[in-house]
């Protein structure tokens, strides 16, 4: 009986932990980690200023940690100067054209849909991200994934974002050829 109760508590604990995040993605493409990759601008759909830039920096680090060695980020001259993004696609289109001129094969881009601490006593961090791997030459989306995650009240927002983005990027790169 004690084994049954301890297993029941273990299963309940695991169910509680998995309820804190959601992840959906398409079938991963076969991509080369040795090809030239770029990180293109992310869209910020939140009320948090500069959330997209923070997500881009985390994505760049995670791509490198997952074996993408030839990686560049779009130049600062293409970066939007406004504190709040306007939602225009011009910066994305200009950066995609830049990636083509640079001979990049793949691009990672995305959107930030939530990036905040929840209001309340605990103030848990909450992140929502959508990512896409794009074939630079054609502009075709090869893979896309989206997820949301909330953390505990003492966790950093960037740590929760990194955990979520790690899972997304690993799922997008799982079929890569090296």
Phi, psi and omega in degrees: 000322180295322178297318180298314181294318180294323177292322178298316178294322178297314179296320178296319178296317178295319178297322179295317181293321180286342179287350184275354180214155178227141182214128175224140179204160177277177179295130183292140178278165172273110181237160179258128176283349180268351178285165176284126178245155173224152171257120180262169183301143173263149175272141178255107180257025183246177174265005181269117179299140173064018179298323181296318179297322177295317179294322178299317181296319178295317180299318179300315179296319181290324176298315178298319179294337179263019171091008177273101186273322181269089187224133176229153175253146182304149185291154181299332180295339178266356182284140179286134185276340187292148177295320176249131181289148183273345182089001179288151178270358182304312179300323179294313181298319179295321180288327176294319176296320176299317181297322177297316180295329180279353179080023179290146179265317184232151176227144172250129176219176180181191176220150177252117184258339176208136181200086186197170167261130180296147178283136179145185183298315185276328179059051182292143175287142179223133183227140172227125186224144169234133181237153177219140170257127186242140169282114187297318184300315184264339185081003182286139175279118181272330182205146173215149179210150179220149179200163176222145182210140171240152183243189179273164187298336182262001181275149176281145178300319180295327179292319178295318178297318180296318179299314180294312182294327176301312180298318180295311183295319178297324178291327178286335182258004188295338180256017184291155173252139183253000000 
